Amino acid sequence: MNYCRHRFENVEDYLHHRPPYLLVDEIQMIGERNIVTAKMVSEEDVFMAGHFPGAPIFPGAMMQEFITQSAGILIAANFNPMKSYVTSDPSHNEYALGVLMKVNSARYRSFARPGDRLEANIRLNEIIENLFDFTGRITVRETEIMRIDFRLSNIRSALLNESS
């Protein structure tokens, strides 16, 4: 498959996600097969209020989503099958990029709390046809708090609109 390279100034131009679900605050680096992103954990994040009230921690499921969104940015930047790519109009795009297909393993070693700055480091290990095999990790103050191995895929946008 021929891939196009896209580089944008804003995170929103890589992903269809929008606040409050968009978790990537900043792209620090995009390489050929790796990406580094960041997120500040805030008590104002919509899901924090009900997650251990009185002792708020950033949910593990949201850590996983932060990592997969970051990997989706790498796919949109370097492995995009579309010449024209517009995230503000999903009907414009023939493909949905970076759809989660499988989590092989996820290990959580510590917590993230409001005020913590999460840094995601993601490496693309292998491309098998239209599957992208990744390893990701999240650190807080250089301490690893999560590691995950997962697969994303680019699928035709029409599949998202089909009813079951």
Secondary structure, DSSP 8 states (H G I E B T S, - for coil): ---B----SSGGGT-S--TTT----EEEEE-SSEEEEEEE--TTSTTTTTSSTTS----HHHHHHHHHHHHHHHHHHHSBS-SS--TT-GGG-SEEEEEEEEEEEEEE-S---TT-EEEEEEEEEEEETTEEEEEEEEEETTEEEEEEEEEEEEEEHHHHH---
